[in-house]
Amino acid sequence: MTKRFAGIFTPIATPFRPDDTLDEAGLRANIARWMQTSLTGLVVLGSNGEAPQLDDDESDRIIAIAREAMPRNRPMIVGTGRESTRATIAASKRAAAAGADAVLVRTPSFFKPQMTTDVFVQHYTAVADASPVPVLLYNVTPYTGVNLSPEAVERLGVHPNIPGMKDSGGDIGRLAEYIARTPDDFAVLSGSATTLVHALAAGCDGAVLAVAAIMPEACVEMRALVSAGRLAEAHALQRWIMPLARSVGGGYGVPGLKAALELMGFAGGRPRPPLRPVSSEAAEIIRGQLVACGAV
């Protein structure tokens, strides 16, 4: 069965100039390079795009630039999660009008004690009912501190406008439960590169990975190897990308990703405050990992 949003995506970084304004030319150049790879598509305004740090007018401009730079046959998923249902719907409608193929909606999280399964189901149902494009659930507990339960995903997975989800927790058991409790045409994407081979072997349909911005072909190849049952080769590839995956993922986060992109000749720029660039020592570690992987 073909799933609409299966495959390997990367959540693109948002490049800033030294004055902390959007580097539009750099963004276009970055996307042009990614469009020469085997990536399925791009996620714009995800966590690695520093979405919570952006104003709405900046967000809208980034979506417009990305859509213009991407062929229509390459899916563009746009992060539109906000704390209120109302604001999430508004952002999703703007993204759809600008050409998004789907929206990725993180869980609201400020009022953590009230974020129950019933609340999440009501929130996502309202967003999916109102969104002109498909809605992908986004569970990113390391940042939000809340968790989208398998029960919530099971209830939401039957909504005709919710064709899939991304989970960045790296809990393979939870991923397997998401897969088991949702329809066959519901796509489950992993957001953890350090457990990618395990997630794919558990039945994930693909992934949204920061390291795919740097090593896209390796991530695409790993999915193909697992699909072909060549697990020993897939595990070897996982071990090869692991150090870099840690650095641009949970290790150094967005600043680490931007440092790696700069070292590879992409436009990364500084992260937006209060985030700070990585230290010179960390940059040298990342440089060594890029050299070891043949990325520079």
N, C-alpha and C positions, 0 to 999 in steps of 0.2 A: 504493500500500500504506500503510495506517495504522500508524504506529509508536507504541508505547505512551507514549514519553517524548519525542516531538518537541514543539517549541514554544519559547517564550521564558519563562524562569524568572529569578527574582532570588534571590541568596543573601542572606538577610536578616541585618541586623546584630543583635547581642545588646545591648539597652540596659541600662546599669548606672546605679544611683543614685549619688549622691556618696560613699556609704560602700562602694562597690564590690560591692553586692549586686544581684541581678537586679531590674530594673524590670518587674514583671509587668504592671502596668496599662499601661505604655508599650508593651510588646510586643503586648498585645492591641489597643491603639489603632492601632499601626502596621499590624498584619495586617488590621484592618478596612478601612483605607485602601487597601491593596494589593488587597484582594478586590473593590474597586470599579473596578479597572482591567481591561485586556484580557490581563494576564499569564496564561500557561497554569497556572502554579502557583508554589510557593515551594520553595527549598532551605533547610532549617533545619540549623544547625550545620555550615555550610561554612566555608571559610577566612575569609570576610568576617564570619562569625558568631563569630569568635575561638574556634573549637572547641578548639584545643589548649590554650587558657587556662582551660577550664572543668572543674570537678569533675564526676564522673559523676552525682551527685544533681542538680546544676544542669542538666546536659544532659537528663536525663530529665524534669525539670520544664518545660524549654523545649519539648520535643517535645509534652508533654501540653497545654500552653497553646496551641501552634500548631494542633494537631489540633482542639481545641475551637473555635478561632476560624475555622477554615477549613471550608467546605462539603465534603462527601465527594466531590463531583464535581470538585474542584480538587486535582490531585495534590500531595502533600507528599513531597518527597525529603529524606532525613535523612543527614547526614554521620556515618559510623560508623568511619572509618579509625583504626586504632591501630597501634602498632609490632609487636605480636605477632598472629599468626593467631588465637590463642585469645581475646584481648581484643576483636579485631574481630568475631568471631562472637558473643561475648557482647553487645557493644554493638548489633549488628545485630538480635539476637533481642529485646532490650529495645525498640528502636525499632519493630520490627514489632508488638510487643504493644501499643505506645502509639498505633498507627494509621498508621505510615509506609506509603506506597504503594511506596516503593523506598528503597534505601540507596545512598549515594554513598561509595565506599571509596577513599581516597587511597592511593598507593603507600607502603609502609613505606620508611624512608630512613635511619635512624640508622646501620646497618651498610652504608654505601654500596658498598664494594668487593664485597660478597657479594650485592648486589641484581641478580642476573642475570635473563635472560628465563625460564630454568627455575624460578628461585625465585619470580618473580612469578606464573607460571602455576600453580605448586603452591599458592601463597597464595590467589589469587583463586578457584581451583577449590574449595579447602576451604571458603572463606567462602560461595561460591555454593551448594555442596552443603548447607550447614547453614542458610542464611538462609531464613526463611519468606516473604520478599518478594524481588522482583528486586534484583539487584546491578548498579550502574553503576560501571564503572571510572573512576578519577579520576587523571589525569596532570597534576600541577601542579609542573613542574620548577623554576620560579622560587623556590618555597618549599622543595621537597624536595631539589633537586640531583640527582635521579635521573630517568630517562626510561623510560617504558613503550614498548618497541619495537613497530613494526608487526607483527613476527613474533609477539610475545606477544599482541597484540590479536587477530590472526588466529586464533591457537589458542584464545583465550578466547571469541571471538565466536560460536562454535558451541555454547557451553554453554547449555542451555535456560533457565537462570536468570540469564543475563547479557545483557540486551536492548540495552545501549548503553554509552556512555562520555561523559565530559567531558574535554576537553583545553584547558589554559589557556596553552599555549606560544606561540600565535600564529604557528606555522610552518605556512603554508598547504600546502606540499608534503607535510609529515607528515600533516596532516589528510586530504589527498586520498588518501594511501596507506592510512590507516586505513579510509577509505570503500571504496576499491577492494578491500581484502583481507578485508572482513567481509560477512556475508549481507545481503540486501536489507532484511531486517526489523530490522537492527541500527542503532540511532540514534546518530549522532555529533553531540555538542553542543560548540560553541566556548565557551571561557571568556575570550576576549579581545575587548573591545568596540572596540578600536582597529583591529582587522582584521575586524570582523564582516561587512561586505559581501563581502569576499573569501572568507571562510569559507563564507558562504551560497552564493556563486556556485560554489564548489568542490564543493558538494553536502552541506554540513552541514545537519542537520535542525532546527537551532535553536541556542539558546545559554543559558548561565547567566551572567548579567552583573550586576556591582555597579551599573552605571549604569542598569540597568532598574528599580532601586528608585526612581530619581529621574525618569527619562524612559521609563516603561514603554511608552507608546503609540508613541513614536518607534521603539523597538526592535522592537515588534510590526509596525509599519508597514514597517520595512526588510525584514523577512522576507517580508512580503506582496509588496513591490515586486520583490524578487529572484525570487520564485516566479512573478510575472506577467511576468518578462522586462523590467521597466522599470528597467534598470540605471543609466541616467543619473540618474534621480530617486533611486535607492538610494544612488548615490555622493554625490550632493549632501547627502542626509540624513546619511551617514557623516561628511562634512566638518563638518556643523553640530554633531554631538554630540561630535566628536573632542576638543576641549579639556577638556570635562567628563569624558569617558571616561578620559582620561589622568590627571586629578586624583584620581578616586575609584578608579582601578585601580592601575597600577604607580607612578604619580607619588607620591601621598601615602598610598596603601594604605587600610587600615581607618580610621586617624585622619581621612583625607580624606573617606571615605564618611560617617563619623559627623558630621563638621562640616557636610557638605552636608545631611544629614538634619535636623540641628538647625535649620539656616537655613530649611528648608522646613516646620518645625513638627512634624516627627516626633520621637519619643523616640530620641535617639542616645546621649546621655551620653558620658562619657569612655571612651576605650579602657582595657582592663585592663592595668596595668603588667606587664612593662616597657614596653609601648607607651605613647607619650605623645601628647597632643593636638597637632594642628597648631599652628604659630606663628600669631600674629595676622596676619602678612603673608600666609601661605598661606590663612588663612580669608577674607581680603579678595579674594584671587585667585579662590577658589571662589565667593564671593558674586557677583563680577562675571560668572563663567561661568554661574551659575544665572540671573542677570538676562538675560544675552544669549540664553539658551535659553528664556526665558519661564517658568522653573520657579518663580521668586519674583517 
